[in-house]
Amino acid sequence: MTVAHDDPYVGRLFEEIATLLVDGDGDPASIHDQLLELAEANSPEVARYWRQTGRGVGIPDVAYKSGGPHLFPDETPVRVFRTSGTTGSTRGEVRYTKLGLELKRLAVTAGAKLNVATGAGRTAVIRFAPTEEDQPGMAIAFDMARIEEEVGAPELSGSIIGPNGMELDKLTAMLDAAVAEGAPVVMVGATFAFVNVCDALRGLGRSWELPPGSKVVDGGGFKGRSRVMAVPQLRATLTEVFGVVEFDNIFGMTELAHQLFNASPTRLGPLGESPKAWRPWGGARLRAAGTRELITEGRGLVEVTDLCLLDRPCAVLTGDVGIGSPEGVAIAGRVAGAASRGCSLSLDEMTGGR
């Protein structure tokens, strides 16, 4: 029997997930089982897929190129995010109901508290991502805005990607203001946006020694780019330009509600990628490419469990290669020929990349 969005069962499940995110209280295994039951009840296609592959196996991310499974088709979505895709390819969409979008907000906020906050009273959060007003269909715009709301002082924070691309004068003014006040700066956004900005600032001969506690949180890597920088090289460049010594890396997808951050600075991937942390509400694990069996070591396809997903099945099988270790899974780029390419590509175009 199909479960309606306004069914008390869904309301109770929402409250359980929200409590897990906000207070850290709850039973992740029970939530996972309930989410599987909801997906089976509301999507015959998902139930059939799991009969063929095994219950709970992640839905391939390419399924969302054609809309993907949405568990409440009769409920009007309050937000629709679009996947970036490649030039000329079909862009997928991911729909959020009111409850689903609120869980996404709580999930991003929880990640920001754990991984982005500096511990200082006033922090400048500079988003290397467009505003929601300019790009309402871009998930990274939503996510970065929530991070700023949670961590940043409003008068010191903002986006430096405008309708016409990178606003370099605004960035330099924001950095100068933070330095004058002694406020730590958190710069967060797509990896290649940082590369483009560093190139531009070097060309102007500009550099800073940002206040203690400042950090850079990048995500997206170098998907589909001819120019690639290893993690140590990128971070050396960021230190040279901004004087920062603290870093983290974020993995997000339009299809996911929460984001993955590094578990440690251990370098596992070919470019120095670090393992991602597993949280009570989910994380990355590996499946063997041929059999879809779970593996803990070596290389495999990255599957992300996301207990914050209410509108879709709670696991996504990505087209990314992962490397397993006791500390977690390092995400080491797309499988050759994989179709999805992520938000960082369109952001690269906005910040002047080639």
C-alpha positions as CSV (number, residue, x, y, z in Angstrom):
1,M,0.0,0.0,0.0
2,T,1.3,3.5,-1.0
3,V,2.1,5.8,1.9
4,A,1.0,9.4,1.5
5,H,3.3,12.3,2.3
6,D,0.8,13.4,5.1
7,D,0.5,10.0,6.6
8,P,1.4,9.9,10.3
9,Y,4.0,7.3,9.5
10,V,6.0,9.7,7.4
11,G,5.6,12.4,10.1
12,R,7.0,10.1,12.7
13,L,9.9,9.1,10.5
14,F,10.7,12.7,9.7
15,E,10.9,13.5,13.5
16,E,13.2,10.5,14.1
17,I,15.6,11.6,11.3
18,A,15.5,15.3,12.5
19,T,16.2,14.2,16.1
20,L,19.2,12.2,14.9
21,L,20.5,15.2,13.0
22,V,19.9,17.8,15.7
23,D,20.5,15.9,18.9
24,G,22.4,12.9,17.8
25,D,19.8,10.7,19.4
26,G,18.1,7.8,17.6
27,D,18.5,4.4,16.0
28,P,20.1,4.7,12.6
29,A,19.4,1.0,11.8
30,S,15.7,1.4,12.6
31,I,15.5,4.6,10.4
32,H,17.3,2.8,7.6
33,D,14.8,-0.1,7.7
34,Q,11.8,2.3,7.7
35,L,13.2,4.2,4.7
36,L,13.6,0.9,2.8
37,E,10.0,-0.1,3.6
38,L,8.8,3.4,2.5
39,A,10.7,3.1,-0.8
40,E,9.4,-0.4,-1.5
41,A,5.8,0.6,-0.7
42,N,5.8,3.8,-2.8
43,S,7.9,2.7,-5.8
44,P,7.3,-0.6,-7.6
45,E,10.4,0.1,-9.8
46,V,12.6,0.4,-6.7
47,A,11.1,-2.8,-5.2
48,R,11.7,-4.6,-8.5
49,Y,15.3,-3.3,-8.7
50,W,16.0,-4.5,-5.2
51,R,14.6,-8.0,-6.0
52,Q,17.2,-8.2,-8.8
53,T,20.2,-6.6,-7.0
54,G,19.6,-7.0,-3.3
55,R,17.5,-5.0,-0.9
56,G,19.0,-1.6,-0.2
57,V,21.5,-1.5,-3.1
58,G,22.0,2.2,-4.1
59,I,20.0,3.6,-7.0
60,P,22.4,4.4,-9.8
61,D,22.9,8.1,-10.1
62,V,22.3,8.0,-13.8
63,A,18.7,7.0,-13.0
64,Y,18.1,10.6,-12.0
65,K,18.9,11.8,-15.5
66,S,15.3,10.8,-16.4
67,G,13.8,12.0,-13.1
68,G,14.6,9.0,-11.0
69,P,12.4,7.5,-8.3
70,H,10.3,10.1,-6.4
71,L,8.4,8.5,-3.5
72,F,5.7,11.2,-3.3
73,P,4.7,11.9,-6.9
74,D,1.3,13.4,-5.9
75,E,2.9,15.9,-3.4
76,T,3.8,19.2,-5.1
77,P,7.6,19.7,-4.7
78,V,8.7,22.9,-3.0
79,R,12.1,22.8,-4.6
80,V,13.6,21.1,-7.7
81,F,17.4,20.9,-8.2
82,R,19.0,20.1,-11.5
83,T,22.1,18.0,-12.1
84,S,24.8,19.6,-14.2
85,G,25.6,16.9,-16.7
86,T,27.8,17.3,-19.7
87,T,27.4,19.8,-22.5
88,G,24.5,18.7,-24.7
89,S,23.4,15.9,-22.3
90,T,20.1,15.5,-20.5
91,R,20.0,17.2,-17.2
92,G,18.3,15.3,-14.5
93,E,16.2,16.7,-11.7
94,V,15.7,16.0,-8.0
95,R,12.5,17.0,-6.3
96,Y,12.0,17.9,-2.7
97,T,8.8,18.0,-0.7
98,K,8.5,20.4,2.3
99,L,9.6,17.7,4.8
100,G,12.4,16.4,2.5
101,L,13.8,19.9,2.0
102,E,13.7,20.6,5.8
103,L,15.8,17.4,6.4
104,K,18.3,18.6,3.8
105,R,18.6,21.9,5.6
106,L,19.1,20.1,8.9
107,A,21.7,17.8,7.3
108,V,23.8,20.5,5.8
109,T,23.6,22.5,9.1
110,A,24.8,19.4,11.0
111,G,27.7,19.0,8.7
112,A,28.6,22.7,9.0
113,K,28.6,22.5,12.8
114,L,30.9,19.5,12.8
115,N,33.3,20.3,10.0
116,V,33.1,24.0,8.9
117,A,32.7,26.0,12.1
118,T,35.9,27.6,13.4
119,G,35.0,27.9,17.1
120,A,35.5,31.7,16.8
121,G,32.7,34.1,17.7
122,R,32.6,35.9,14.4
123,T,33.6,34.2,11.1
124,A,33.5,35.4,7.5
125,V,32.1,32.7,5.3
126,I,32.9,33.4,1.6
127,R,31.0,31.2,-0.8
128,F,32.6,30.3,-4.1
129,A,29.2,29.4,-5.4
130,P,26.3,31.5,-6.8
131,T,23.4,32.7,-4.7
132,E,20.1,30.9,-4.6
133,E,18.4,33.9,-6.2
134,D,20.7,33.6,-9.3
135,Q,20.7,29.8,-9.4
136,P,17.6,28.4,-7.7
137,G,18.0,25.0,-9.4
138,M,21.6,24.4,-8.3
139,A,21.9,22.3,-5.1
140,I,25.4,23.7,-4.2
141,A,23.9,27.2,-4.0
142,F,21.3,25.9,-1.5
143,D,24.0,24.0,0.5
144,M,26.5,26.8,0.6
145,A,23.8,29.3,1.7
146,R,22.9,27.1,4.7
147,I,26.6,26.8,5.7
148,E,26.9,30.6,5.7
149,E,23.7,30.9,7.8
150,E,25.0,28.4,10.3
151,V,28.7,29.5,10.6
152,G,29.1,33.0,9.2
153,A,28.6,36.5,10.5
154,P,26.2,38.1,8.0
155,E,28.0,41.4,7.7
156,L,31.3,39.6,6.9
157,S,29.9,36.8,4.7
158,G,28.5,36.3,1.2
159,S,28.9,34.9,-2.3
160,I,31.6,36.1,-4.7
161,I,29.9,34.4,-7.8
162,G,27.5,36.9,-9.4
163,P,25.2,36.6,-12.5
164,N,28.2,37.4,-14.7
165,G,30.7,35.2,-13.0
166,M,33.5,35.8,-10.4
167,E,33.4,39.1,-8.6
168,L,37.1,39.5,-7.7
169,D,36.7,43.0,-6.3
170,K,34.1,41.8,-3.9
171,L,36.3,38.9,-2.8
172,T,39.3,41.2,-2.1
173,A,37.2,43.6,-0.1
174,M,35.7,40.8,2.0
175,L,39.1,39.4,2.7
176,D,40.5,42.8,3.6
177,A,37.6,43.4,6.0
178,A,38.1,40.1,7.8
179,V,41.8,40.7,8.2
180,A,41.1,44.2,9.6
181,E,38.7,42.8,12.1
182,G,40.8,39.7,12.9
183,A,38.0,37.4,12.0
184,P,38.8,33.9,10.7
185,V,37.7,33.3,7.1
186,V,36.1,30.1,5.8
187,M,36.1,29.8,2.0
188,V,33.9,27.1,0.7
189,G,33.0,26.0,-2.8
190,A,34.0,24.1,-5.9
191,T,37.6,23.0,-6.2
192,F,38.2,24.4,-9.6
193,A,36.7,27.7,-8.6
194,F,39.5,28.0,-6.1
195,V,42.0,27.3,-8.9
196,N,40.6,29.9,-11.1
197,V,40.5,32.5,-8.3
198,C,44.0,31.8,-7.3
199,D,45.2,32.2,-10.9
200,A,43.4,35.6,-11.0
201,L,44.7,36.9,-7.7
202,R,48.3,35.8,-8.5
203,G,47.9,37.8,-11.8
204,L,47.1,40.8,-9.7
205,G,49.9,40.2,-7.3
206,R,47.5,39.9,-4.3
207,S,47.9,37.7,-1.3
208,W,46.8,37.6,2.3
209,E,47.8,36.2,5.7
210,L,44.3,35.4,6.9
211,P,43.6,35.3,10.7
212,P,44.2,32.1,12.7
213,G,41.4,29.6,12.3
214,S,40.8,30.4,8.7
215,K,40.3,27.4,6.4
216,V,39.3,26.3,2.9
217,V,36.7,23.7,2.3
218,D,36.7,22.6,-1.4
219,G,34.6,20.0,-3.3
220,G,34.1,18.6,-6.7
221,G,37.6,17.9,-7.7
222,F,38.7,18.0,-11.3
223,K,36.0,16.1,-13.1
224,G,36.4,16.3,-16.9
225,R,39.2,18.9,-16.8
226,S,42.4,18.9,-18.7
227,R,44.2,20.6,-15.9
228,V,44.5,18.6,-12.7
229,M,46.2,19.4,-9.4
230,A,47.1,17.0,-6.7
231,V,45.7,17.8,-3.3
232,P,49.1,18.8,-1.9
233,Q,49.8,21.1,-4.8
234,L,46.3,22.7,-4.6
235,R,46.7,23.3,-0.8
236,A,50.2,24.8,-1.3
237,T,48.7,27.3,-3.8
238,L,45.9,28.2,-1.4
239,T,48.5,28.7,1.4
240,E,50.6,30.9,-0.8
241,V,47.6,33.1,-1.8
242,F,45.5,33.2,1.4
243,G,47.9,32.1,4.2
244,V,45.6,29.3,5.3
245,V,46.9,26.1,6.8
246,E,43.6,24.3,7.6
247,F,41.7,22.4,4.9
248,D,38.8,20.0,4.4
249,N,37.2,18.5,1.4
250,I,33.5,18.1,0.8
251,F,31.7,15.5,-1.3
252,G,28.2,16.4,-2.3
253,M,25.7,15.4,-5.0
254,T,22.5,16.8,-6.2
255,E,20.9,13.5,-5.4
256,L,22.0,13.6,-1.8
257,A,20.7,15.6,1.2
258,H,23.9,15.5,3.3
259,Q,27.5,16.0,2.5
260,L,30.6,14.0,3.2
261,F,33.7,15.5,4.9
262,N,37.2,14.1,5.4
263,A,37.7,11.6,8.3
264,S,41.5,12.3,8.5
265,P,44.3,13.9,6.4
266,T,45.5,10.4,5.3
267,R,46.2,10.4,1.6
268,L,44.7,7.3,-0.1
269,G,43.8,8.4,-3.6
270,P,46.1,9.0,-6.6
271,L,45.8,12.8,-6.2
272,G,46.0,12.6,-2.4
273,E,42.3,12.2,-1.7
274,S,41.5,11.4,1.9
275,P,38.9,9.0,3.4
276,K,35.4,10.3,4.1
277,A,33.9,10.2,7.6
278,W,30.9,8.0,8.3
279,R,28.2,9.8,10.4
280,P,25.2,8.3,12.2
281,W,23.1,9.6,9.3
282,G,25.2,8.0,6.6
283,G,28.4,7.9,4.6
284,A,30.3,6.2,1.8
285,R,31.0,2.5,1.3
286,L,32.2,0.4,-1.6
287,R,30.5,-2.1,-3.9
288,A,32.4,-4.4,-6.3
289,A,31.8,-3.1,-9.8
290,G,30.9,-6.5,-11.3
291,T,28.9,-8.1,-8.5
292,R,27.6,-5.2,-6.4
293,E,28.9,-7.0,-3.3
294,L,30.0,-4.8,-0.4
295,I,33.8,-4.6,0.0
296,T,35.9,-2.9,2.6
297,E,39.3,-2.6,0.9
298,G,40.7,-2.0,-2.6
299,R,38.8,-0.2,-5.3
300,G,35.1,-0.2,-6.0
301,L,32.1,1.9,-6.9
302,V,31.1,4.4,-4.2
303,E,27.7,4.0,-2.7
304,V,26.5,6.7,-0.4
305,T,23.9,5.9,2.3
306,D,21.9,9.0,3.2
307,L,19.4,8.6,6.0
308,C,18.3,12.2,5.5
309,L,16.6,11.4,2.2
310,L,12.8,11.2,2.6
311,D,11.7,11.8,-1.0
312,R,14.0,9.2,-2.6
313,P,15.6,5.8,-1.7
314,C,18.2,6.3,0.9
315,A,21.2,5.1,-1.0
316,V,22.8,6.3,-4.3
317,L,25.2,4.1,-6.3
318,T,27.5,6.7,-7.9
319,G,29.8,6.6,-10.9
320,D,32.7,7.4,-8.7
321,V,35.7,5.2,-7.9
322,G,36.5,4.7,-4.2
323,I,39.4,3.3,-2.3
324,G,38.6,1.5,0.9
325,S,40.5,1.7,4.2
326,P,39.8,1.3,7.9
327,E,39.4,5.1,8.2
328,G,36.8,5.2,5.4
329,V,36.4,5.5,1.7
330,A,38.5,7.9,-0.4
331,I,36.6,9.1,-3.5
332,A,39.0,9.2,-6.4
333,G,37.1,10.5,-9.3
334,R,34.6,9.3,-11.9
335,V,34.6,6.0,-13.6
336,A,35.8,6.4,-17.2
337,G,32.8,7.2,-19.4
338,A,30.5,8.0,-16.5
339,A,27.8,10.5,-17.6
340,S,27.3,12.6,-14.5
341,R,29.9,15.3,-13.9
342,G,28.5,17.4,-11.0
343,C,28.1,21.1,-10.0
344,S,31.8,21.9,-10.0
345,L,31.9,22.0,-13.8
346,S,29.3,24.7,-14.2
347,L,31.0,26.6,-11.4
348,D,34.3,26.3,-13.2
349,E,32.7,28.1,-16.1
350,M,31.3,30.8,-13.9
351,T,34.8,31.5,-12.4
352,G,36.6,31.7,-15.7
353,G,38.0,28.2,-16.2
354,R,38.6,26.4,-19.4
